[in-house]
Amino acid sequence: LEALADKSCGYYYETDQTNFSKIPGSPIAYWWKNYSIFDMNIISNNYESAGRNKTHDNIRYVRNWWEISNLTKWQPYANGGAFRRWAGNDLDVVDWSDEAKSSYASHGGLYNQKYNGMRGICWNLITSYKNGFRLKHEKHHYSSGSPTIISKNVNMDYYVLAFLNSVVSTSALSMYNPTLNTTVNDVLNLPLIISKENTIEELSKKSTELSQRDWDSFETSWDFKKSPLLCYGISICSGAGDYQPSGNGPIISIGSKIDDTHYWLFEKNSSKKCFHLDTTYDLWKKACEERFLKLKANEEELNRIFIDIYGLNDELTPDVADKDITVHRVYDSKDDVPESMKGSNYVRTLHDEIVSLVSYAVGCMFGRYSLDVDGLAYAGGEWDESKYKTFIPDMDNCIPITDEEYFEDDIVGLFCDWLKKVYGEDTLEENLDFIAKALGNKGKTSREVIRSYFLNDFMKDHIKTYQKRPIYWLFDSGKQNGFKALVYMHRWDADTIGNVRVEYLHRIQRVYEKEIIRMQEIIDNSHDNKEISNATKRKEKLQKQIKETKDYDAKIAHLALSRIDIDLDDGVKVNYEKVQTADEKKMQILAKI
């Protein structure tokens, strides 16, 4: 009691209790000092709730954007997501057919259509951490999981977005509602002081652009163009002078702009483009760091401005924790991640970047992406051969993954061919070594390490990246790795299973049979005990693999005869089960998701 009575102890607060009534909900916010801000206008004077869309059946009416093909029926859908400020989290689409909208309306779930096609500000209704406010694009609809406000008259979205992402808004919201739900009323009741400070909108727009650019650097953005590690498409923030990479590559001169964020890279004093993967990785890491620091500076400057506008200099500081900056930072390893970034969702490592590069390469192998065009080259519809000049995709939509080098056209062979096209043949071995070291799988050579990655980890990473809605499907015979092959969902047809069975499963069986005979010949004729021992072990392994493939063949044969086609609009979950089911019996032929 004596300590509490001591006003200098730092834990003593004194205020007139009538101040609490000024705050919406009248919370007992005894620590606050400037209650006058709650006498001012509030956001609802300029903005209103846009309602929400509620399908009452998300399994039927909501998809990830990469699952579907009919972009008329399916439209972008703001639907919550991870903690992220300014832009991003655009992963979902909603069925916007007349039939679907009628269903939403019949259950009271269709938002007022006067807001259709209007830009707004949205956020996550539920968050386990802090809330991030983002710009809702004009073409996006929005769910109850992503509350949205829209301007009544004069549009000042960037100003209000900057305020909502400021420390002033965050502190006020923590008083209004200390729970994990941030409702529309909470936001509309925030005090809004309109300042003529032009810097606010300028910084807000730049911050939104930085966030969007970061979001679009990854495959799960529908505005993704190319892997940022491609030598002729490296995103960097400054384009002048020479650059010495941290790896063993040549000194690089930054060439002319391709667009606002991409530059040609050349070896110094040479017309030759840079083909060293360690160099492009190093530049990409640098670009991410520059973007991160710029966004942090923007947010702290906005905090300073709003703290001053609201007269809260004695209560709040403008500092933003590193882990609260919602664009990515890249580190060579997890051991390099500083304490200030622990707990952030926006930490990536060299391993993550190489995994993304490999994923993009597989996309090129299937024709989803092309080295000659930006963005999606094929995701259903008519196949256009003219899009593929530099690197020709696999023509039969099946890429085998084998535990040894049995075929030139297996996934490791295709990956090497792709690397030659992108970075050049002269640096192939260096780039393979760099990739293998980053992946960290088992193997004596870089090719063995990469093969091990495709065999054991590629699908796990792919399923994680695409949130258990994979677009590449893995035919998998079992633990012995007797047969594995990837196909691209968007190129699936009624003959896919049959082609995989006849052209690839039976082909690998013939290889195993020949190898078993060869191992037996070594056992019978060799005088080297070590050679005989190795041959015996390999023969036993091959016998297990051929048995596994024959058991697998029995399952896959029935499905092949059923000639099962898919409807992309049904989504991955439905189609994944459909192609493994015949006569109401499921036969597990694909990797589990």
N, C-alpha and C positions, 0 to 999 in steps of 0.2 A: 504493500500500500504506500509505503514511503517512496518507493521508486516511481510509482505511478503519479504520485503527487508532485514529484520533481519534474517540472516542465522541460528541463534541459536534457532529460534522459533520452529523448529521441522517439519515445513511444507514447508521448502525450499528445492528444488531439482535443481541440475544443472548437465547437461550432454551435450556432443556433439551430435547433432541431427543425425549425420551419424551413431551413434550406433543403432538407430532404424531400419536401413536397414539390420542389422545383424539378426534381429529377423524375422522368417517367417511371412509374411503378413505386416511387418513393422508397428506394433502397436506403439503408442506413450507411451511406458512404461517408463515414466520419473523417476519412483521411484526405478527402478532396478539399481544395482551398478556394478555387475560383468558381463559385456557384453561379455567378452572373451569366455564364455562357448558356445556362439553361433557360434564361429569360428571352433568348433570341429566337429568330425563325428556325424552323426545323426543316429537314429534307422534304417532308411531305408537302411543304408549300410549293415545291418545284417538281416533285416526282410522285408517282403513284405506283401502287402494286400492279403488276401485269397479270396477276393471277397465276395459274399453273396448269400444266397439262398432266392429267393422271389417266393412264391407260387402263388401270385395273387389271392388266394382264401383260406385264413386261416381257414374259417369256414369249408371248405371241407377237407382241408389237414393237419390241426394242431389240436392236442388234448393235454389235460393233460395226463400224463403217466398212471394215475390210471383209466382212462376211458376205455382203450382198452384191448384186449387179444392177438392179433396177433403181437408178438414181432419181427417177420421177416419183416412184412409189415411196422410197425411203429418203428422208430429209434429215439434215443435221439437228442434233438434239443435245442441248446443255443438260447434263444429268449428274451433277456433283463431281466427285473425284477427290484426288489428293490435295493437300495444302499447296496452293499455287496462286501467286498474285499476277495481275495485269492481263495475261493471256494464256491460252492453252486449255488442257483437260477436255479437248474436243474429240471424244472417242466414239460416241454413240450416234445412231440414227433411229428415227421413229417412223413407223408406218403412217404415211400421210395420205393414204388413199381415201376416197369419199366414204367407203365402207368403214374404214377404221375410225375416221373422224366422227362418223355417225354413232359408232359404238362408244367412243369417249363421251360424246354429248349425252347419250342416253343414260349414262351413269353420273352425269354432272362433272365430268372430268375434262371437258374441252375449254381451254382458256378463251377469253373474249377475243374474237377474231379481229377486232379493231387494232390490236397490237401486233398482228401478223406482219412480218417484214420490217419491224422497227428495231433499231439498235437499242440496247439497254445495258444495265450493269447486273451481273449475277454473282452468286457465291454458293458455297455449300451449306445446306441447311444444317447438316450434322458434321462435326469435325472433332477429331480426338486431340487437336492441338489448337492452333490459331486459325482464324479465318482469312482466306484470300479472296479479294474481290477482283473480278475480271470483266473485261468488255464482252458483252453478248453481241455477236454479229447479227446483222439484219436478217440473214437467211436461216438463222437458228431458231428452232422452237425450244421450249424449256419445260422441265418437269418440276414436280413438287420437291425433288431433291436438290434443285438449283433455283432457289427463289430469285425473282427478277424484278427490278424497278425500271420504269421508263419515264422519260421527261414529259411533263404536261404540255410545255410550250417551248421556251427557248432551250435548245439542247446544250447542256454543259457537261456531257458525260465524262470528258477527260478531267475536268476540274473535280467533279464529285468522286470519280474513281480515285484520284490522287488523295482526296480527303479520307475516303473510306480505308485506304491502305496505309494511312498515317498512324502514328502512335497516339494522336489525339482521339481518333475514332476508336482504336483498339481499347484504349483506357476507358472511354465512355461506355462502350459496349460491355466491358467486363463489369461495370456497375449495373447496367440495365438487366443483364442476364448472365449470371456466372455459370450457367449450364453449358452443355455441348451444343445446344441448338441456338442458332442465330436466326430469328424470325424476321419477316418483312417489317412488322411493326417496330421491332427493335431498331432497324436501320432507318425507317422513315421518321422516327422520333429523335434521331440524332440532331443536335444543333448545327445549323449550316450558316456560316458567315461567308458571304460572297465578297471576295477581294478582287481588286483590279490587277493583282499581281500576275502579269503575263507569263512569268517563269513557271507557274504551276502547270498550266496546260501544256507548255512546251516540254517540261520534264516528264509529265504524265504520258504524252505521246511517245517520247523517246523510250521510256521504260516499257511501254506496251510493245513497241517494236522490238526491243531487246528480248523480251520474254517470248514473243511470237517467233523470232528467229531461232531461239534456243529450242522451242517446241518443234519447229519444222526441221530440225536437224536429225530427227529420228523417224524410223519407218512407220510408227504408229500415228504420225501426223498425215492427214490426207494431202497436205501441201509439201510433203517431203519430196526432194528432187533427186539428190544423189548422196552417196556416202560422203561425208566431209573429209574422209581420208583419201579420196581420189586426187591424184597429183594435179589435175587440171581443174579441180573444183574445190580447192581448199578454202574454207571460210576464214578470213582473217580480218582484223579490225583496222589495220593500218597498212598502206601499200607502198611505202617508200623505202629505198635503200636496200642494203645487202643483209643477209641473215645467216648466222652460223648455227646450224642445228646442233643439238646435244649429242646426236649419234655420229656415225662415221661418214655420213653423206657429204657431198661437196658444198662449198659456200653457195648460197642461193641468192639470186637477184629477184626481187619482186617485180614482175612485169606489168603489162597493161591490164586494166580492169576488164573482166568479163561482164559483171554487173555490179551492183552496189556493194556486194560483200565478197565477190570471188575475183581472184587474180591468177594470171598465168605465172608459173614458176619456172625459172631457167637456172641452169648451172652458170655460175659467174664466168664472164668472158666466153660464153658459148651460146649457140642457138638451140642447144639440146634442152628439152624439158626435164624437170626433175623427176626421176623415177625411183627415188628412195623412200620407202614406206616410213622409215624412222624419221625422215625429215618432215613429211606431211603430218605425221602424228605429232611431232614436236610443235609444228606451226598451229595445228588444231588445238592443242593443249594451251598454247599461248593465247589463241583467239578466245577460248572459253574463259580464261583468267581475265582478259581485258573486258569481256562482256560482264562478267561477275562484278568486277571492281567498279565498272561504270554504273551498273544498276544499284549497287550498294551506295555509291556516292549520290546518285539521283534520289534514292529513298531517304537518305539522311538529310539532304538539302530540303526536300519536301517537308520532312519532320520539323526542321528548323523554322521553315516558313509558317507552317500551321501552328506550331507552339507559340510563335510570336503573334500571329493573328488572333489566337484564342487567349492570349495573356497567361500562358501556363509555364512560363520560364522557370518558376520556382517549384513546379511539380513534375515536369517531364524532361527527359533528355532525348536528343535526336538520334542517338546511337541505335543501329540495327545490328543484331547478332548475325554473324556469318551464316549460321545454320538457318536463318530466316530469309535469306536471299534465295529466291526460287528459280534460279537458272543454274546450270550444271558447272561444276568445277572438275577438272581431270587431274588425277595423280597417277604416278607410275605404279604404285602398289598401295595396298591398304595401310601398310606401315607408314606411308608418307602423309596420311590424312591427319591434319592437326586437330587438337582438342576442340577448337572452335567450330569444327565442322561435324563433330560427332553427333549423331542423331538426325542429320540432314538427309532428306530423300534425294538430294541433288549432287551426291558424290559419285563420280565414276572413276574407274581405273583404266590403265592400259589394257588389261584383260577385257573389260567391258567394251572398249572401243574396237578391239580386234574381233570380238564376238559379233558386234554390229556390222563390221566390215564383211565378215564371213557370211552373215545373213544376207547382206546386200548382194554378195557374189552369187549365192544360191538363187536369189531372185532373178539375177541376170541369166543364170543357167536355165531357168524355166521360162524366161521371157516376161516375167512380171515387170522387170526393169530392163532398160537398155542403156548401153554406154553412149548411144547416139541421141537419146531424147531425155528430157527431164521428167521426173515423176513416173506415174504408172504408165507402162507401155501396153500391158494387157492384164485386164481383170474381168474377163468375160466378154462375150460379143464376138465380133469378127476379128480374126487374126490378120495383122497387117505386117507382111514380111519386110516392107520398106523401112520399118523402124529399126531393123537389126542389120547393121553393116559391119561394125567393128567386131562384135562378138555374136556368133550365131547360137541361139538357145538350143537345148536338147529337143529333138523333133518328136519324140514319142512319149514325152511327159513321164519318164521313169528314169531315175538316177540311182543305180545300185551303190550301196555302201558295204564294202567287204573288209574283212579283217586282215587280208593280205592283198597284194597287187595282182589280181587275176585279170582285170580288164583295163584297157587304156582309157575307156570312156566311163570309168567309175567316178565317184564324186571328187576324189583327190586329183585324178587326172584332169577333170574339167576345171577344178579350182586352179591348178597350175597353168592351164591354158588361159584362164581368165586373168591371172596375175600378169602373164606375159603381155596380154593386150593392154592392160591398164598401166603397168609400170615399166614394161620393156623386158626383153629376154635376158639382157646383160645383167640385170640385178635380181633375177629370179631367185637364185640360191640365197642371197642376202636377205631378201624379203621373206622367203620361207623360214629362214632361221629366226628372223624377228617375230614372225607370227607364232612359230612354235614355242619360242621362249615366253611369249605373252600368254599363250593358252595353258602352258604348264602341264600338259598331259604326258602319259608315259610313252617312251619310244627312244630308240637309239639315234635315229635320224630325224630331221625336221619333218619329212614326209610321214614317218611313222607316228610322230606326235600329233600331226594334223589328222591323220587317219583315225587315231585313237579318239580325238575330239569328236569327229563326225560319228563314230561308232557309238560312243558312250554319252556324250554331253550335248551335242547339237540340238537334239529334239527337246531335251529338258529346258535349254535356254530359249528355244523357239516358243515353247508352250508358255513359259513365263513372260516373255516379251509380249506375246499376243493374248495374254490374260485367259489362258485355257480355251482359246478359240483359234487354234492354229490354222494357217492357210496351206502349209506344207504337211502332208500326211505321210506317216512312216509305216510301211508294211514291215512287220517285225515277227519273225518266227519264234523267238524266245531267247533264253539265257545263253545258249551256245553261239549266238550270232550267226546262225546258219544262213539266214537270209534277211537282209534289210534293204529297203529301197524307198526313196522319196518320190512322191507325186505332188503336183500342184492342184489344189482343190478347184481353182477356176478353169482348169483344163480337163477336168474329169468328164468322162462320158460313159455310156453303158458298156463299152468294151474295155475300160481301163483295167479292171481286175483280170479279165481274160488275157490281155496283153502282158500284164505283169507276170502272170503265171507262166505263159508259154515262152515269152521272149527272155525272161530274166530268172524266174525261179527254176525252170527246167534247165536253163543254161548253167546256173551255178551248180546244180546237181551233177551235171556231166563233168564239170571241172573237178568236183570233189572225187568222183569215181576215178578219174584219171590220176589224180594226186595220190589216192589210196594205193593204186597199182604201182605208182612210182616209188612210194615209200616202202612197199613190200619188196620191190626189187632191190632197194638199198639194204634192207634188212637181210635179204637172202644172199647178197653178193659182197657186201662190204666186209673188210677185215678191221675196220676202225670201230672200237667199242663205243666211243663218244658219238660217232656218226650213226651207229645202229640205235643207240639210246634215243637220240634226237628224232630219228625217223619213226621209232616205235611210239614216242609221245605224240608226234604229229599225226600219225595214222589213227591213234585212238581219238584224238581231237576231231579229225575229219570224219570218222565213223559216227561220232556223236552229232556232228553237224548235219551229215546226210540223213541220219535218222530223224532229226528235228525237222528238216526240210520236207521229208516225205510225210510226216505227220501233219505238217502245215499245209502241204499240197492237198491232203484229204479235206481239209476245212475250206481252203480257198477255191477248190474245184466247184463245189456246189454253188458258191456265191458267183463264180464266173459264169456258170450256166444261166443264172438268174438275170444276168445283164442289168444290173441295178444302176440307174441314173440318179442324179440329184437335182434339186431345185435350190439354187444358191440363196434365194429369198427365205428359205426355211431356216437358214443359219447353220453354223458349224455343229452345234450340239445335236440337232435333229438329223442332219445328213451323216454325221459320223457314226451314229447308231444305225441308220438306215442301210448303209453300204455293208454293214457287218451282220445283217439280219436277213434270213430267208426262211420261208415257211414258219414264221413266228419263232424261230430259233436263232439266237445270237451266236456267232462264231468270231472270237476275238482274233482278228487278223491285223489290226492296226495297233500302234503303241497306245497305251492307256493315257487319257488326259484327265 
